Amino acid sequence: MDLGFASLGSYQGRLLAGGNFSRFGERVLPFLAAYGPALESATAIVAATPAAASAGTPVELRVEVSAQAAPTVGHATITASPGGSCTDAELEPQDASTSVARCTITWATACTRELVADYVGATDGTQVWQSSRSAPVLLEVTGATPCTDEVLFDSGFE
């Protein structure tokens, strides 16, 4: 997907992005990518169930995305370090300003994971929700097999 915008601006408080491309998300549009009010969003990881995570047990992660109007399009991705991610978690509106995305990760090893959620903004043709990233959240995963750091450069030829 080519996102080389020919122009990006604001008109009467609305985001206007244009360029010579044929696809933007799931929409096929020759010149206009998005038109609508540009709504800032805020993303937060609000829950991990069960809260006492253990290796080999699925953990459901819950992300909230808030804006002036609840995002109805776009998706969330949760990335864990070290290892693990869920991508393209769909949003479910909860109220007038908040939508929720859920996904499940099962870790095979035990260590502290740093989780970050990214909301990939989108447009429904009327409104545009801007992308946002959560603050990092630490999740302790317990179990018998610890995480190990792999040494990337250990050959002596660095």
Secondary structure, 3 states (H helix, E strand, C coil): CCCCCCEEEEECCEEEEECCCCCECCECCCCEEEEEEEECEEEEEEEEECCCEECCCCEEEEEEEEECCCCCCCEEEEEEECCCEEEEEECEECCCCEEEEEEEECCCCEEEEEEEEEEECCECCCCEECCEECCCEEEEEECCCECCCCCCCCCCCC
